[in-house]
Amino acid sequence: MTTLDNWQKSSFSGGGDGNACVELAAVPQAIHIRESDDPSTQLITTPAPLAHLLHGIRSGTLGKA
């Protein structure tokens, strides 16, 4: 698994250590996503699919046909 040093905590996560949050790290041509409670498990995607996911979440259309 790739070792990344530039993890960024979601701005929607609470402050302080120990809070459950989503973290992202970008490397050329890929974005790694992990949950702070289980940092060894990562999802790896590219910018376009992540942008579509975030758009669906923000617009409330995620999962609607």
SEFIZA-3560 file (N, C-alpha, C; in Angstrom, 3 decimals):
REM SEFIZA-3560
<numar><xx>0.846</xx><yy>-1.182</yy><zz>0.000</zz><atom>N</atom></numar>
<numar><xx>0.000</xx><yy>0.000</yy><zz>0.000</zz><atom>CA</atom></numar>
<numar><xx>0.886</xx><yy>1.238</yy><zz>0.000</zz><atom>C</atom></numar>
<numar><xx>0.457</xx><yy>2.268</yy><zz>-0.680</zz><atom>N</atom></numar>
<numar><xx>1.223</xx><yy>3.503</yy><zz>-0.777</zz><atom>CA</atom></numar>
<numar><xx>1.278</xx><yy>4.211</yy><zz>0.562</zz><atom>C</atom></numar>
<numar><xx>2.470</xx><yy>4.679</yy><zz>0.935</zz><atom>N</atom></numar>
<numar><xx>2.611</xx><yy>5.482</yy><zz>2.139</zz><atom>CA</atom></numar>
<numar><xx>2.480</xx><yy>6.940</yy><zz>1.741</zz><atom>C</atom></numar>
<numar><xx>1.515</xx><yy>7.608</yy><zz>2.319</zz><atom>N</atom></numar>
<numar><xx>1.252</xx><yy>8.999</yy><zz>1.982</zz><atom>CA</atom></numar>
<numar><xx>1.441</xx><yy>9.858</yy><zz>3.228</zz><atom>C</atom></numar>
<numar><xx>2.059</xx><yy>11.008</yy><zz>3.051</zz><atom>N</atom></numar>
<numar><xx>2.303</xx><yy>11.899</yy><zz>4.176</zz><atom>CA</atom></numar>
<numar><xx>1.430</xx><yy>13.139</yy><zz>4.152</zz><atom>C</atom></numar>
<numar><xx>0.620</xx><yy>13.311</yy><zz>3.147</zz><atom>N</atom></numar>
<numar><xx>-0.132</xx><yy>14.549</yy><zz>2.988</zz><atom>CA</atom></numar>
<numar><xx>-1.641</xx><yy>14.370</yy><zz>3.171</zz><atom>C</atom></numar>
<numar><xx>-2.048</xx><yy>13.605</yy><zz>4.155</zz><atom>N</atom></numar>
<numar><xx>-3.468</xx><yy>13.388</yy><zz>4.411</zz><atom>CA</atom></numar>
<numar><xx>-4.094</xx><yy>14.677</yy><zz>4.920</zz><atom>C</atom></numar>
<numar><xx>-5.268</xx><yy>15.009</yy><zz>4.388</zz><atom>N</atom></numar>
<numar><xx>-5.994</xx><yy>16.192</yy><zz>4.815</zz><atom>CA</atom></numar>
<numar><xx>-7.340</xx><yy>15.769</yy><zz>5.372</zz><atom>C</atom></numar>
<numar><xx>-7.668</xx><yy>16.303</yy><zz>6.524</zz><atom>N</atom></numar>
<numar><xx>-8.921</xx><yy>15.990</yy><zz>7.209</zz><atom>CA</atom></numar>
<numar><xx>-10.063</xx><yy>16.794</yy><zz>6.587</zz><atom>C</atom></numar>
<numar><xx>-11.205</xx><yy>16.177</yy><zz>6.463</zz><atom>N</atom></numar>
<numar><xx>-12.378</xx><yy>16.855</yy><zz>5.935</zz><atom>CA</atom></numar>
<numar><xx>-12.738</xx><yy>18.059</yy><zz>6.790</zz><atom>C</atom></numar>
<numar><xx>-13.160</xx><yy>19.139</yy><zz>6.149</zz><atom>N</atom></numar>
<numar><xx>-13.572</xx><yy>20.336</yy><zz>6.889</zz><atom>CA</atom></numar>
<numar><xx>-14.876</xx><yy>20.106</yy><zz>7.641</zz><atom>C</atom></numar>
<numar><xx>-15.592</xx><yy>19.028</yy><zz>7.342</zz><atom>N</atom></numar>
<numar><xx>-16.830</xx><yy>18.709</yy><zz>8.045</zz><atom>CA</atom></numar>
<numar><xx>-16.584</xx><yy>17.882</yy><zz>9.306</zz><atom>C</atom></numar>
<numar><xx>-15.355</xx><yy>17.479</yy><zz>9.543</zz><atom>N</atom></numar>
<numar><xx>-15.012</xx><yy>16.689</yy><zz>10.722</zz><atom>CA</atom></numar>
<numar><xx>-14.829</xx><yy>17.615</yy><zz>11.921</zz><atom>C</atom></numar>
<numar><xx>-15.093</xx><yy>17.084</yy><zz>13.093</zz><atom>N</atom></numar>
<numar><xx>-14.908</xx><yy>17.867</yy><zz>14.310</zz><atom>CA</atom></numar>
<numar><xx>-13.439</xx><yy>18.119</yy><zz>14.584</zz><atom>C</atom></numar>
<numar><xx>-13.164</xx><yy>19.072</yy><zz>15.440</zz><atom>N</atom></numar>
<numar><xx>-11.789</xx><yy>19.400</yy><zz>15.782</zz><atom>CA</atom></numar>
<numar><xx>-11.199</xx><yy>18.416</yy><zz>16.770</zz><atom>C</atom></numar>
<numar><xx>-9.899</xx><yy>18.401</yy><zz>16.875</zz><atom>N</atom></numar>
<numar><xx>-9.211</xx><yy>17.558</yy><zz>17.844</zz><atom>CA</atom></numar>
<numar><xx>-8.930</xx><yy>16.167</yy><zz>17.335</zz><atom>C</atom></numar>
<numar><xx>-8.072</xx><yy>15.476</yy><zz>18.066</zz><atom>N</atom></numar>
<numar><xx>-7.730</xx><yy>14.099</yy><zz>17.715</zz><atom>CA</atom></numar>
<numar><xx>-8.811</xx><yy>13.147</yy><zz>18.194</zz><atom>C</atom></numar>
<numar><xx>-8.916</xx><yy>12.009</yy><zz>17.536</zz><atom>N</atom></numar>
<numar><xx>-9.829</xx><yy>10.968</yy><zz>17.965</zz><atom>CA</atom></numar>
<numar><xx>-11.221</xx><yy>11.071</yy><zz>17.381</zz><atom>C</atom></numar>
<numar><xx>-11.519</xx><yy>12.147</yy><zz>16.667</zz><atom>N</atom></numar>
<numar><xx>-12.828</xx><yy>12.264</yy><zz>16.050</zz><atom>CA</atom></numar>
<numar><xx>-12.867</xx><yy>11.457</yy><zz>14.764</zz><atom>C</atom></numar>
<numar><xx>-13.989</xx><yy>10.814</yy><zz>14.520</zz><atom>N</atom></numar>
<numar><xx>-14.153</xx><yy>10.069</yy><zz>13.278</zz><atom>CA</atom></numar>
<numar><xx>-14.226</xx><yy>11.064</yy><zz>12.131</zz><atom>C</atom></numar>
<numar><xx>-13.424</xx><yy>10.837</yy><zz>11.118</zz><atom>N</atom></numar>
<numar><xx>-13.434</xx><yy>11.756</yy><zz>9.987</zz><atom>CA</atom></numar>
<numar><xx>-12.965</xx><yy>11.049</yy><zz>8.725</zz><atom>C</atom></numar>
<numar><xx>-13.209</xx><yy>11.705</yy><zz>7.610</zz><atom>N</atom></numar>
<numar><xx>-12.731</xx><yy>11.249</yy><zz>6.319</zz><atom>CA</atom></numar>
<numar><xx>-11.488</xx><yy>12.059</yy><zz>5.997</zz><atom>C</atom></numar>
<numar><xx>-10.459</xx><yy>11.372</yy><zz>5.492</zz><atom>N</atom></numar>
<numar><xx>-9.218</xx><yy>12.034</yy><zz>5.128</zz><atom>CA</atom></numar>
<numar><xx>-8.900</xx><yy>11.728</yy><zz>3.669</zz><atom>C</atom></numar>
<numar><xx>-8.314</xx><yy>12.700</yy><zz>2.990</zz><atom>N</atom></numar>
<numar><xx>-7.940</xx><yy>12.554</yy><zz>1.586</zz><atom>CA</atom></numar>
<numar><xx>-6.473</xx><yy>12.872</yy><zz>1.399</zz><atom>C</atom></numar>
<numar><xx>-5.857</xx><yy>12.180</yy><zz>0.455</zz><atom>N</atom></numar>
<numar><xx>-4.480</xx><yy>12.477</yy><zz>0.053</zz><atom>CA</atom></numar>
<numar><xx>-4.403</xx><yy>12.328</yy><zz>-1.463</zz><atom>C</atom></numar>
<numar><xx>-3.792</xx><yy>13.295</yy><zz>-2.105</zz><atom>N</atom></numar>
<numar><xx>-3.684</xx><yy>13.271</yy><zz>-3.560</zz><atom>CA</atom></numar>
<numar><xx>-2.246</xx><yy>12.970</yy><zz>-3.968</zz><atom>C</atom></numar>
<numar><xx>-2.119</xx><yy>12.098</yy><zz>-4.925</zz><atom>N</atom></numar>
<numar><xx>-0.846</xx><yy>11.808</yy><zz>-5.581</zz><atom>CA</atom></numar>
<numar><xx>-1.124</xx><yy>11.965</yy><zz>-7.079</zz><atom>C</atom></numar>
<numar><xx>-0.092</xx><yy>12.069</yy><zz>-7.900</zz><atom>N</atom></numar>
<numar><xx>-0.368</xx><yy>12.238</yy><zz>-9.333</zz><atom>CA</atom></numar>
<numar><xx>-1.345</xx><yy>11.186</yy><zz>-9.871</zz><atom>C</atom></numar>
<numar><xx>-2.408</xx><yy>11.659</yy><zz>-10.469</zz><atom>N</atom></numar>
<numar><xx>-3.427</xx><yy>10.836</yy><zz>-11.132</zz><atom>CA</atom></numar>
<numar><xx>-4.275</xx><yy>9.977</yy><zz>-10.196</zz><atom>C</atom></numar>
<numar><xx>-4.236</xx><yy>10.195</yy><zz>-8.873</zz><atom>N</atom></numar>
<numar><xx>-5.065</xx><yy>9.391</yy><zz>-7.968</zz><atom>CA</atom></numar>
<numar><xx>-5.377</xx><yy>10.171</yy><zz>-6.698</zz><atom>C</atom></numar>
<numar><xx>-6.507</xx><yy>9.836</yy><zz>-6.107</zz><atom>N</atom></numar>
<numar><xx>-6.906</xx><yy>10.384</yy><zz>-4.820</zz><atom>CA</atom></numar>
<numar><xx>-7.173</xx><yy>9.214</yy><zz>-3.892</zz><atom>C</atom></numar>
<numar><xx>-6.553</xx><yy>9.232</yy><zz>-2.737</zz><atom>N</atom></numar>
<numar><xx>-6.747</xx><yy>8.195</yy><zz>-1.729</zz><atom>CA</atom></numar>
<numar><xx>-7.700</xx><yy>8.734</yy><zz>-0.677</zz><atom>C</atom></numar>
<numar><xx>-8.658</xx><yy>7.905</yy><zz>-0.265</zz><atom>N</atom></numar>
<numar><xx>-9.657</xx><yy>8.285</yy><zz>0.724</zz><atom>CA</atom></numar>
<numar><xx>-9.636</xx><yy>7.232</yy><zz>1.826</zz><atom>C</atom></numar>
<numar><xx>-9.655</xx><yy>7.688</yy><zz>3.079</zz><atom>N</atom></numar>
<numar><xx>-9.696</xx><yy>6.741</yy><zz>4.193</zz><atom>CA</atom></numar>
<numar><xx>-10.535</xx><yy>7.302</yy><zz>5.330</zz><atom>C</atom></numar>
<numar><xx>-10.982</xx><yy>6.424</yy><zz>6.179</zz><atom>N</atom></numar>
<numar><xx>-11.704</xx><yy>6.762</yy><zz>7.408</zz><atom>CA</atom></numar>
<numar><xx>-10.677</xx><yy>6.772</yy><zz>8.522</zz><atom>C</atom></numar>
<numar><xx>-10.690</xx><yy>7.796</yy><zz>9.355</zz><atom>N</atom></numar>
<numar><xx>-9.679</xx><yy>7.913</yy><zz>10.400</zz><atom>CA</atom></numar>
<numar><xx>-9.722</xx><yy>6.756</yy><zz>11.395</zz><atom>C</atom></numar>
<numar><xx>-10.887</xx><yy>6.126</yy><zz>11.567</zz><atom>N</atom></numar>
<numar><xx>-10.995</xx><yy>4.986</yy><zz>12.484</zz><atom>CA</atom></numar>
<numar><xx>-10.294</xx><yy>3.741</yy><zz>11.957</zz><atom>C</atom></numar>
<numar><xx>-10.088</xx><yy>3.656</yy><zz>10.645</zz><atom>N</atom></numar>
<numar><xx>-9.440</xx><yy>2.499</yy><zz>10.018</zz><atom>CA</atom></numar>
<numar><xx>-8.525</xx><yy>2.979</yy><zz>8.897</zz><atom>C</atom></numar>
<numar><xx>-7.410</xx><yy>3.636</yy><zz>9.234</zz><atom>N</atom></numar>
<numar><xx>-6.564</xx><yy>4.233</yy><zz>8.204</zz><atom>CA</atom></numar>
<numar><xx>-5.873</xx><yy>3.243</yy><zz>7.278</zz><atom>C</atom></numar>
<numar><xx>-5.846</xx><yy>1.967</yy><zz>7.643</zz><atom>N</atom></numar>
<numar><xx>-5.193</xx><yy>0.988</yy><zz>6.771</zz><atom>CA</atom></numar>
<numar><xx>-6.060</xx><yy>0.624</yy><zz>5.565</zz><atom>C</atom></numar>
<numar><xx>-7.355</xx><yy>0.922</yy><zz>5.627</zz><atom>N</atom></numar>
<numar><xx>-8.255</xx><yy>0.668</yy><zz>4.512</zz><atom>CA</atom></numar>
<numar><xx>-8.423</xx><yy>1.954</yy><zz>3.724</zz><atom>C</atom></numar>
<numar><xx>-8.110</xx><yy>1.889</yy><zz>2.432</zz><atom>N</atom></numar>
<numar><xx>-8.186</xx><yy>3.073</yy><zz>1.592</zz><atom>CA</atom></numar>
<numar><xx>-8.946</xx><yy>2.778</yy><zz>0.313</zz><atom>C</atom></numar>
<numar><xx>-9.678</xx><yy>3.776</yy><zz>-0.145</zz><atom>N</atom></numar>
<numar><xx>-10.272</xx><yy>3.744</yy><zz>-1.477</zz><atom>CA</atom></numar>
<numar><xx>-9.394</xx><yy>4.606</yy><zz>-2.357</zz><atom>C</atom></numar>
<numar><xx>-9.175</xx><yy>4.177</yy><zz>-3.578</zz><atom>N</atom></numar>
<numar><xx>-8.358</xx><yy>4.945</yy><zz>-4.511</zz><atom>CA</atom></numar>
<numar><xx>-9.207</xx><yy>5.236</yy><zz>-5.740</zz><atom>C</atom></numar>
<numar><xx>-9.253</xx><yy>6.505</yy><zz>-6.116</zz><atom>N</atom></numar>
<numar><xx>-10.056</xx><yy>6.928</yy><zz>-7.259</zz><atom>CA</atom></numar>
<numar><xx>-9.312</xx><yy>8.021</yy><zz>-8.013</zz><atom>C</atom></numar>
<numar><xx>-9.958</xx><yy>8.560</yy><zz>-9.021</zz><atom>N</atom></numar>
<numar><xx>-9.415</xx><yy>9.674</yy><zz>-9.779</zz><atom>CA</atom></numar>
<numar><xx>-10.337</xx><yy>10.879</yy><zz>-9.590</zz><atom>C</atom></numar>
<numar><xx>-9.901</xx><yy>12.071</yy><zz>-9.986</zz><atom>N</atom></numar>
<numar><xx>-10.717</xx><yy>13.260</yy><zz>-9.715</zz><atom>CA</atom></numar>
<numar><xx>-12.133</xx><yy>13.236</yy><zz>-10.305</zz><atom>C</atom></numar>
<numar><xx>-12.321</xx><yy>12.761</yy><zz>-11.514</zz><atom>N</atom></numar>
<numar><xx>-13.651</xx><yy>12.811</yy><zz>-12.138</zz><atom>CA</atom></numar>
<numar><xx>-14.699</xx><yy>12.000</yy><zz>-11.379</zz><atom>C</atom></numar>
<numar><xx>-14.467</xx><yy>10.722</yy><zz>-11.042</zz><atom>N</atom></numar>
<numar><xx>-15.481</xx><yy>9.990</yy><zz>-10.285</zz><atom>CA</atom></numar>
<numar><xx>-15.745</xx><yy>10.598</yy><zz>-8.900</zz><atom>C</atom></numar>
<numar><xx>-14.715</xx><yy>11.111</yy><zz>-8.261</zz><atom>N</atom></numar>
<numar><xx>-14.913</xx><yy>11.747</yy><zz>-6.957</zz><atom>CA</atom></numar>
<numar><xx>-15.767</xx><yy>13.000</yy><zz>-7.101</zz><atom>C</atom></numar>
<numar><xx>-15.527</xx><yy>13.774</yy><zz>-8.148</zz><atom>N</atom></numar>
<numar><xx>-16.334</xx><yy>14.976</yy><zz>-8.398</zz><atom>CA</atom></numar>
<numar><xx>-17.801</xx><yy>14.612</yy><zz>-8.621</zz><atom>C</atom></numar>
<numar><xx>-18.058</xx><yy>13.530</yy><zz>-9.358</zz><atom>N</atom></numar>
<numar><xx>-19.436</xx><yy>13.082</yy><zz>-9.586</zz><atom>CA</atom></numar>
<numar><xx>-20.096</xx><yy>12.640</yy><zz>-8.273</zz><atom>C</atom></numar>
<numar><xx>-19.349</xx><yy>11.916</yy><zz>-7.441</zz><atom>N</atom></numar>
<numar><xx>-19.878</xx><yy>11.492</yy><zz>-6.142</zz><atom>CA</atom></numar>
<numar><xx>-20.228</xx><yy>12.700</yy><zz>-5.284</zz><atom>C</atom></numar>
<numar><xx>-19.314</xx><yy>13.647</yy><zz>-5.173</zz><atom>N</atom></numar>
<numar><xx>-19.563</xx><yy>14.833</yy><zz>-4.357</zz><atom>CA</atom></numar>
<numar><xx>-20.729</xx><yy>15.652</yy><zz>-4.900</zz><atom>C</atom></numar>
<numar><xx>-20.852</xx><yy>15.745</yy><zz>-6.221</zz><atom>N</atom></numar>
<numar><xx>-21.986</xx><yy>16.455</yy><zz>-6.809</zz><atom>CA</atom></numar>
<numar><xx>-23.308</xx><yy>15.778</yy><zz>-6.431</zz><atom>C</atom></numar>
<numar><xx>-23.332</xx><yy>14.437</yy><zz>-6.511</zz><atom>N</atom></numar>
<numar><xx>-24.542</xx><yy>13.704</yy><zz>-6.144</zz><atom>CA</atom></numar>
<numar><xx>-24.910</xx><yy>13.887</yy><zz>-4.683</zz><atom>C</atom></numar>
<numar><xx>-23.913</xx><yy>13.917</yy><zz>-3.815</zz><atom>N</atom></numar>
<numar><xx>-24.165</xx><yy>14.121</yy><zz>-2.384</zz><atom>CA</atom></numar>
<numar><xx>-24.708</xx><yy>15.526</yy><zz>-2.148</zz><atom>C</atom></numar>
<numar><xx>-24.039</xx><yy>16.521</yy><zz>-2.722</zz><atom>N</atom></numar>
<numar><xx>-24.437</xx><yy>17.922</yy><zz>-2.501</zz><atom>CA</atom></numar>
<numar><xx>-25.822</xx><yy>18.238</yy><zz>-3.085</zz><atom>C</atom></numar>
<numar><xx>-26.143</xx><yy>17.656</yy><zz>-4.223</zz><atom>N</atom></numar>
<numar><xx>-27.403</xx><yy>17.976</yy><zz>-4.894</zz><atom>CA</atom></numar>
<numar><xx>-28.569</xx><yy>17.113</yy><zz>-4.392</zz><atom>C</atom></numar>
<numar><xx>-28.244</xx><yy>16.076</yy><zz>-3.623</zz><atom>N</atom></numar>
<numar><xx>-29.313</xx><yy>15.199</yy><zz>-3.127</zz><atom>CA</atom></numar>
<numar><xx>-29.800</xx><yy>14.216</yy><zz>-4.170</zz><atom>C</atom></numar>
<numar><xx>-29.075</xx><yy>14.049</yy><zz>-5.265</zz><atom>N</atom></numar>
<numar><xx>-29.502</xx><yy>13.147</yy><zz>-6.332</zz><atom>CA</atom></numar>
<numar><xx>-28.791</xx><yy>11.796</yy><zz>-6.286</zz><atom>C</atom></numar>
<numar><xx>-27.945</xx><yy>11.591</yy><zz>-5.326</zz><atom>N</atom></numar>
<numar><xx>-27.196</xx><yy>10.344</yy><zz>-5.237</zz><atom>CA</atom></numar>
<numar><xx>-28.148</xx><yy>9.177</yy><zz>-5.066</zz><atom>C</atom></numar>
<numar><xx>-28.073</xx><yy>8.198</yy><zz>-5.935</zz><atom>N</atom></numar>
<numar><xx>-28.886</xx><yy>6.997</yy><zz>-5.850</zz><atom>CA</atom></numar>
<numar><xx>-30.273</xx><yy>7.132</yy><zz>-6.472</zz><atom>C</atom></numar>
<numar><xx>-30.596</xx><yy>8.291</yy><zz>-6.997</zz><atom>N</atom></numar>
<numar><xx>-31.907</xx><yy>8.469</yy><zz>-7.643</zz><atom>CA</atom></numar>
<numar><xx>-31.764</xx><yy>8.184</yy><zz>-9.124</zz><atom>C</atom></numar>
<numar><xx>-32.707</xx><yy>7.452</yy><zz>-9.648</zz><atom>N</atom></numar>
<numar><xx>-32.675</xx><yy>7.092</yy><zz>-11.076</zz><atom>CA</atom></numar>
<numar><xx>-33.270</xx><yy>8.168</yy><zz>-11.943</zz><atom>C</atom></numar>
//
